């Protein structure tokens, strides 16, 4: 079996492409529930954030199963357009390295941002819940999460880092010449909205309005920050008092449209309106930006926000990448070991059965043995088997991933008459660097 990933992100695709390939949580659950319909895909985890949509999978053969993985991504999003120019794929070691970089925020829009690690955890948890992860992806994602934590512990890459919400607030502050005495309307009541409100208040915003389709969620968030909850359908009417609007909903369609924005600007009597859309898919129709008096930015514009601490984090990123490389080498060794686990287990089991049989035979001829003497015989026989197997096991493990790998596999099977290595393994799978055995 082989590791393979396919996806697109903020580096390869503009927001108008990314939003068409954003995967909702409902679509993730549905897609994973039907993974068995895709021949060749045996494990899968789907990572979808505002800046990336990626599928990590265990496949039988990269060459034949990459198109199948691409179809899976298209079916997740309901798209069938030609976007090859925006897609990237990695297999084997490069797949591992890419995920570790993602979990360590080295591949983020904002270097060092902390939200991506929790998003990786959530993506993996959904895969586990759906039953679409096994030995390979369990091992991979556990190590990716540990790597992300290690980077945050051993470097200062997260110190003085900015989040998407922070960058949005800084952009608003620069455009409006400060936020003191200004009012803000927030669409959405999730984590991004909460962080945005925190940053707005730290910059002196006067009043916060929160609009959400579920008014109770809006009320809970607004109450925490002494703001006011607004029914979603009435939000644009109340926006007449807002100086800045930030949108971060999970809606699959535009929640702010040109016609109602024109009506709003008429009531505002020429007062300027600043809009920041940090949602993917976008919350604000791009045509809104053409309306006189409206300034509209989407998430891609935030990359241009001046960050005075970027140099410091880039220096920390050098050490972070060293950590990633250490972890890549470590998990490579782990996967090499996993590749031989079925063979080693068969050999150990066979030797253990022989040992037990011979000890039982000897015990029947030595009825005078005391309990302690029997224990010593058991211990001695186990140590003999362990020491006899130690060198063959070390030699077998050391050959993993080398040209001699298949030779030692075949030799071990022939010498010890180990005719099967798992119920489904083939010679080609055993020779592969990333195969696994069902536990």
Secondary structure, DSSP 8 states (H G I E B T S, - for coil): -EEEEEEEETTTS-HHHHGGG---HHHHHHHHHTGGGSTTEEEEEEEE-SSEEEEEEEES-HHHHHHHHHHHHHHHHT-----GGG-EEEEHHHHHHHHHHHHTTSSSSSTT-SHHHHHHHHHHHHHHHHT---HHHHHHHHHHHHHHHHHHHHS-TTTT---HHHHHHHHHHHHHT--TT-EEEEE--SHHHHHHHHHHHHTT--EEEEEESSHHHHHHHHHHTT-EEEEGGGHHHHGGG-SEEEE----SS-SB-HHHHHHHHHHHTT--EEEEE--SS-SB-GGGGGSTTEEEEEGGGGGGS--TTHHHHHHHHHHHHHHHHHHHHHHHHHHHHHHHHHHHHHHHHHHHHHHHHHHHHHHHH-TT--HHHHHHHHHHHHHHHHHHHHHHHHHHHHTTTSTTHHHHHHHHHHHHT---SSSS--HHHHHSTT-----
